[in-house]
């Protein structure tokens, strides 16, 4: 039940179920299960924005795991500690936790945690502007994820490789990685990355002279509104706002952000909230309000991490659909 609630984003209900389950466990023979449930409570608390509570739960669990030399649980906790440190803006502490997660995950033989830790180190390098280090980490993560058919890490790594290529003006290469990332995100049912990839690919298409992109997005928006699909509508508004800003049309970008506000209020998902925070951050940046931009960008990063980890179980295993064959660059990005 908890896995289903987690995928739906029904975290308050999941919290109640976890609390009830922990209270009913017998005292004997449930050590491993108790740790799994406690870790998941910590993850859910973080996703709900209860960061102090999450920190207390995870610290208590980490201390218990350390006494029992349970490297897997320690690694999973370290990964969460890193995410919590990023919420506070303490990137140095976050780096240290991610390194610990990689080392402990390696000792435990948990490839999923190792991959997640390395990916976060790549994201940290990207934030610092160290593009060469970030690209090396993402390529390594992509290769390992492909071997494991881990579509989540594979798509996320390829998306960021595409972003780096686009920043360097290597548009053909960026298009290659956007297409591959989108295909693998869809194969893994990882909607948050799929939408981010699609937005980036559409902006790139406009830069390359494809003026029909906006018409395709408008058509997608119309279908989403007709179907009552708030998530798809939020994605379309986000794409239209991003494209408007890329063309210097800040009035239209702000208009799209206002439309996005309405959708976010209806859906209240971390992915939609991340989109809105990012749009507000870009607007603040354009106005010269660097402090406001930093706050909104940080909120966007936190929301994106919440969306990214919404499909992660207490043990660090994905809750995605059964593995399918990872596609390469031949898959076309769809709008």
C-alpha positions in Angstrom: 0.0 0.0 0.0 2.8 2.5 0.9 4.4 2.0 -2.5 1.2 2.9 -4.2 0.6 5.9 -2.0 4.1 7.1 -2.6 3.8 6.9 -6.3 0.6 8.9 -6.1 2.2 11.5 -4.0 -0.3 10.9 -1.1 2.4 11.4 1.4 0.3 12.4 4.4 -1.7 9.2 4.0 1.5 7.2 3.6 2.8 8.8 6.8 -0.3 7.7 8.7 0.0 4.1 7.3 3.7 3.9 8.2 3.0 5.2 11.7 0.2 2.7 12.2 2.3 -0.2 10.8 5.3 0.6 13.0 3.0 0.6 16.1 1.7 -2.9 15.2 5.0 -4.6 14.5 5.8 -7.4 17.0 8.9 -6.9 19.1 10.7 -10.0 17.8 12.1 -10.7 14.4 11.3 -7.4 12.7 14.6 -5.5 12.9 15.2 -5.2 9.2 11.5 -4.3 8.4 11.5 -1.7 11.2 14.5 0.0 9.7 13.0 0.1 6.3 9.8 1.6 7.6 11.7 4.2 9.7 13.7 5.2 6.7 10.6 5.6 4.7 9.1 7.8 7.4 12.1 10.0 7.2 11.8 10.3 3.4 8.1 11.1 3.6 8.7 13.7 6.3 11.3 15.4 4.0 8.9 15.3 1.1 6.2 16.9 3.3 8.6 19.7 4.1 9.0 18.6 7.7 12.8 18.8 7.6 13.5 18.9 11.3 11.3 15.8 11.9 13.0 14.0 8.9 16.4 14.8 10.3 15.5 13.5 13.8 14.1 10.2 12.4 17.0 9.6 10.0 19.6 10.5 12.6 18.1 8.1 15.1 18.0 5.4 12.4 21.6 6.1 11.3 22.9 5.7 14.9 21.1 2.4 15.2 22.4 1.2 11.8 25.9 2.3 12.8 25.8 0.2 16.0 24.7 -2.8 13.9 27.2 -2.1 11.0 24.3 -1.9 8.6 26.1 -0.1 5.7 23.1 -0.2 3.4 20.8 1.7 5.8 23.7 4.1 6.7 24.2 4.9 3.0 20.5 5.5 2.4 20.4 7.8 5.4 23.5 9.7 4.2 21.8 10.3 0.9 18.8 11.8 2.6 21.1 13.9 4.9 22.7 15.4 1.7 19.3 16.3 0.3 18.3 18.0 3.6 21.7 19.9 3.6 20.9 21.2 0.1 17.5 22.4 1.4 19.4 24.5 3.9 21.8 25.7 1.2 24.8 24.0 2.8 26.4 22.5 -0.3 29.7 21.6 1.5 27.9 19.4 4.0 25.7 18.0 1.2 28.9 17.0 -0.7 30.3 15.2 2.3 27.1 13.2 2.8 26.9 12.2 -0.9 30.5 11.0 -0.7 29.6 8.9 2.4 26.6 7.5 0.6 28.7 6.4 -2.3 31.4 4.8 0.0 28.9 3.1 2.3 26.7 2.0 -0.7 29.8 0.4 -2.3 30.6 -1.5 0.9 27.0 -2.7 1.1 27.0 -3.7 -2.6 23.9 -1.4 -3.3 24.4 -0.2 -6.8 21.2 2.0 -6.7 22.4 4.1 -3.7 25.9 4.4 -5.2 24.4 5.6 -8.5 22.1 8.1 -6.7 25.0 9.5 -4.6 27.2 9.9 -7.7 24.5 11.6 -9.6 24.0 14.1 -6.8 27.7 14.8 -6.8 27.4 15.5 -10.5 24.5 17.9 -9.8 26.7 19.6 -7.1 29.5 20.0 -9.6 27.1 21.5 -12.2 25.9 24.0 -9.6 29.5 25.1 -8.9 30.1 25.6 -12.6 32.5 22.7 -12.9 31.1 21.4 -16.2 34.0 19.0 -17.0 33.7 17.2 -13.6 29.9 17.1 -13.9 30.0 15.7 -17.5 32.4 13.0 -16.5 30.2 12.0 -13.6 27.0 12.0 -15.7 28.6 9.9 -18.4 29.9 7.4 -15.9 26.4 7.3 -14.3 24.8 6.8 -17.6 27.0 3.9 -18.5 26.4 2.1 -15.2 22.7 2.8 -15.3 22.4 1.4 -18.8 24.0 -1.8 -17.6 21.5 -2.1 -14.8 18.6 -0.9 -16.9 18.0 1.8 -14.3 15.9 4.2 -16.4 15.6 6.8 -13.7 19.3 7.5 -13.3 19.9 6.9 -17.1 17.3 9.5 -18.2 18.4 12.1 -15.5 22.1 11.7 -16.5 21.4 12.1 -20.2 19.2 15.1 -19.6 22.0 16.9 -17.8 24.5 15.9 -20.5 22.2 17.5 -23.0 22.0 20.7 -20.9 25.8 20.9 -20.8 26.1 20.3 -24.5 23.5 23.0 -25.2 25.3 25.5 -23.0 28.5 24.9 -25.0 26.6 25.5 -28.3 26.8 21.9 -29.4 23.2 21.7 -30.5 23.4 18.5 -32.5 24.9 16.7 -29.6 22.3 18.2 -27.2 19.5 17.1 -29.5 20.9 13.6 -29.5 20.9 13.4 -25.7 17.5 15.1 -25.2 16.0 12.4 -27.5 17.6 9.6 -25.7 16.8 11.0 -22.3 13.1 11.4 -23.2 12.8 7.9 -24.5 14.4 6.4 -21.4 12.3 8.6 -19.1 9.2 7.3 -20.7 10.4 3.7 -20.6 10.9 4.1 -16.8 7.6 6.0 -16.3 9.6 8.9 -14.9 7.3 11.7 -15.8 9.2 14.5 -14.0 12.3 14.0 -16.0 10.4 13.4 -19.2 8.7 16.8 -18.9 12.0 18.6 -18.0 13.6 17.0 -21.0 10.8 17.9 -23.3 11.0 21.6 -22.2 14.7 21.7 -22.9 14.3 20.0 -26.2 11.6 22.5 -27.3 13.7 25.5 -26.4 16.6 24.0 -28.3 14.3 23.4 -31.3 13.3 27.1 -31.3 16.9 28.1 -31.2 17.5 26.0 -34.3 14.6 27.6 -36.1 11.7 25.2 -35.5 8.9 27.8 -35.2 6.1 25.2 -35.0 7.1 24.2 -31.5 4.8 26.7 -29.8 1.8 25.5 -31.9 2.5 21.9 -30.8 2.7 23.0 -27.1 -0.6 24.9 -27.5 -2.2 21.8 -28.9 -0.9 19.7 -26.0 -2.2 22.3 -23.6 -5.6 22.2 -25.2 -5.8 18.4 -24.8 -4.6 18.6 -21.2 -7.3 21.1 -20.3 -10.0 19.2 -22.0 -8.9 16.0 -20.1 -8.6 17.8 -16.8 -4.9 16.8 -16.7 -3.4 19.4 -14.3 0.1 17.9 -14.5 0.2 18.1 -18.3 -1.3 21.6 -18.3 1.4 22.7 -15.8 4.1 21.2 -18.0 2.7 23.1 -21.0 2.5 26.4 -19.2 6.1 25.9 -17.9 7.3 25.2 -21.4 5.6 28.3 -22.8 7.0 30.5 -20.0 10.5 29.1 -20.5 10.3 29.7 -24.3 9.0 33.3 -23.8 11.9 34.1 -21.5 14.4 32.6 -23.9 13.1 35.1 -26.5 13.1 38.0 -24.1 9.3 38.3 -23.9 9.0 38.7 -20.1 5.5 40.0 -20.2 4.2 36.8 -21.8 6.5 34.7 -19.5 4.9 36.3 -16.5 1.5 35.7 -17.9 2.3 32.0 -18.3 3.6 31.9 -14.7 0.2 33.3 -13.5 -1.6 30.6 -15.4 0.8 28.1 -13.9 0.0 29.4 -10.4 -3.7 28.3 -10.9 -2.7 24.8 -11.9 -0.2 24.4 -9.0 -2.9 25.4 -6.6 -5.1 22.6 -8.0 -2.5 19.9 -8.1 -0.1 20.7 -5.2 2.5 18.3 -6.6 6.3 18.9 -6.0 6.9 18.8 -9.7 4.4 21.6 -10.4 5.7 23.6 -7.5 9.3 23.2 -8.7 8.2 24.5 -12.2 6.6 27.6 -10.6 9.5 28.3 -8.3 11.9 28.1 -11.2 9.8 30.5 -13.3 9.7 33.0 -10.4 13.4 32.6 -10.0 14.1 33.5 -13.6 11.8 36.5 -13.4 13.6 37.7 -10.3 16.9 37.2 -11.9 15.9 39.2 -14.9 14.8 42.1 -12.6 18.2 42.0 -10.9 16.7 40.6 -7.7 19.5 38.1 -7.0 18.4 37.3 -3.5 14.9 36.5 -4.6 16.2 34.5 -7.5 18.4 32.4 -5.2 15.4 31.6 -2.9 13.2 30.6 -5.8 15.9 28.6 -7.5 16.6 26.7 -4.2 12.9 26.0 -3.8 12.8 24.7 -7.4 15.7 22.4 -6.7 14.0 21.1 -3.6 10.8 20.5 -5.5 12.6 18.8 -8.3 14.4 16.5 -5.8 11.0 15.7 -4.2 9.6 14.8 -7.6 12.7 12.8 -8.4 12.5 10.8 -5.2 8.7 10.3 -5.2 9.2 6.9 -6.7 12.0 5.7 -4.3 11.1 3.1 -1.8 12.5 2.9 1.8 15.4 0.7 0.7 16.4 2.9 -2.1 14.9 0.7 -4.8 12.7 2.3 -7.5 9.0 1.8 -7.6 8.8 2.0 -11.4 7.2 -0.4 -13.8 9.0 -3.6 -14.7 12.3 -2.9 -16.6 12.1 -2.6 -20.3 14.9 -2.4 -22.9 16.6 1.0 -22.7 16.3 2.9 -26.0 19.1 4.9 -27.5 19.2 8.1 -29.5 17.0 6.8 -32.3 13.9 7.4 -30.2 12.3 10.7 -31.1 11.3 13.3 -28.5 7.6 13.7 -28.6 5.6 16.9 -27.6 
